[in-house]
Amino acid sequence: MDRFGGDLNELRKNNTGYDLRNLLVGSEGTLGIITAAVLKLYPQPRQVETAFVALKDLDSCLELLTAARIDSGERCPALNSYQNSV
């Protein structure tokens, strides 16, 4: 079969077998037992701040987000934005 300028018979199948991670997690322990795990832990923040601000446009929102990420050491856990569409 020849389509799109190439021979599809030369393509190798690369999705053989089961996805073991999903298989073991979904089996609730009936197909295997997890004996070790690696966790990536982050230090607890020294303080938590909450703010509600009104900005004139999306660019101002992005500038605020950039400043918050820099000031918090790249750990700004949440930012919500709402647009007035009147």
N, C-alpha and C positions, 0 to 999 in steps of 0.2 A: 504494500500500500504506500503510495507516495502522495503526501499532502504538504502544503505550505513549504515546498522546496526541500523536504527532507524525508528520510526513510523512517517511518514509525516502527518498523520491525527491529530497528537497532536500539530503541529505548530500553533501558534496563528497569525492571520493577524494583523499587526501593522501599516498599511498604509491606514487606513480608513479616509474618510473625505477629505476636501480640504486643501491645503496649504494656509492659510489665508494671509500670508505675500505676496506671489506672486499674489494671487487673487486681493488683494486691490491695490497693486502697479500697476498691469497691467490693472486695470479697469479705470484708469484715473479719479478717483473720482466719478464714477457712482454707485459703490457698497458700498461706505463708505467714511467717511471723517476722516483724521488723525487729532486728536485734540491735541496731545502732542508728543514730540519727545525728546530723550535723545542724546546729542552729546558729543563725547569725543574729547576735544580740547587739542592741544599741544602748548606750547609756541613757538613763532616765533624764529628761530635761530638767534643768534647775528651776525653771518656772514656766507657767503656761499663761499665755495672753490671749484675750479674745477682744476683737474690735468689730464695730459695725461702721462702715464708711460709705459715703455716697460720692461717686466719681462721675465725671461728665461724659466719658466715653471709654471704649474698650482699650484704647492705647494707654490711658491712665491706669486702668486695671492691671494691664500687663506690666507697667512700670512698678506699680506697688507690689505685685507678686515677685518680680525680680529682686527688689530691695528686701522684701521679707525673707526670701530664700537666702540671700547673701548674709543678712543679719542673723539668721537662725542657724547658720552653718549648713545650708541645704536641707533643713528639716522643717519645712512648713507643712504640717500634716493635712490642712484642709483650707480651701478657699472656695467660697460660693459667689457666683455673680448672677445678678438678676437684671434684666433689661426692661426698661419702661417702653412698651410698644403701644403707645396711644395714638 
